[in-house]
Amino acid sequence: MTDQTISPNDRETALDLDAIVASGWAVPESFSGDEFARAKAFWLERRAADAELLRVRAKASTLVESWTGCVPRDVGSLGIQLNLESSDLDLGIGYPVAGRDGLMAALAPHVVFKDERRTRFDTTRLVFAFTLDGIEIDLSALTEEDFAVACRMLNQIDSEMTEAERIAHTWVKYQLRRAGRAEDYASWKLVTYARFCPEFKWVPIAEPTVG
């Protein structure tokens, strides 16, 4: 089989994934011209699904606000354009810990409760799930303080992370998943948050098929 019959995304990467993972960041300037071109083409393919995902996100956000009284924020990879998949979304809200029983009761007719997960060292978030227009949506109820920190972090990523960095990060994430490196993949999904907001501690969850 020749290179002409192999998708650019199926060829082996020339990146030193071990070194990149150890450094905690993907530097676009360290990519060869060919590698970055492949990475950019892959990232642009992901962007082709943005319009539909944003439509569903808006619809889901309206529902969440009607159920909880809270305006949600996209706290997942789509919101910062680092997603691999076009089949899931992650929304977050801030909610008083003392009101969580009431929140669970209000959401029970509409969503499935998945888990209570650690975030920062002394806090947790409640994770719910529902499906809308064929898109799986996770809804996290964070403490009000954690939600405020998350929003500041996401705003900082929006304003400071360059397009080239997003392309490089997404490509490394894809290559780690492609190589079956589940633990590195799960940790890599969080390096952007750690870089722009070290105080916010998400706990890695090894889910190698989730973008």
PyMOL commands that set and color helices and strands:
alter all, ss='L'
color gray80, all
select helices_A, chain A and resi 3-5+8-10+17-23+28-30+33-47+50-68+78-80+97-107+144-160+163-178+182-188+191-196
alter helices_A, ss='H'
color red, helices_A
select strands_A, chain A and resi 73-74+88-94+112-118+124-132+135-142
alter strands_A, ss='S'
color yellow, strands_A
deselect
rebuild
show_as cartoon
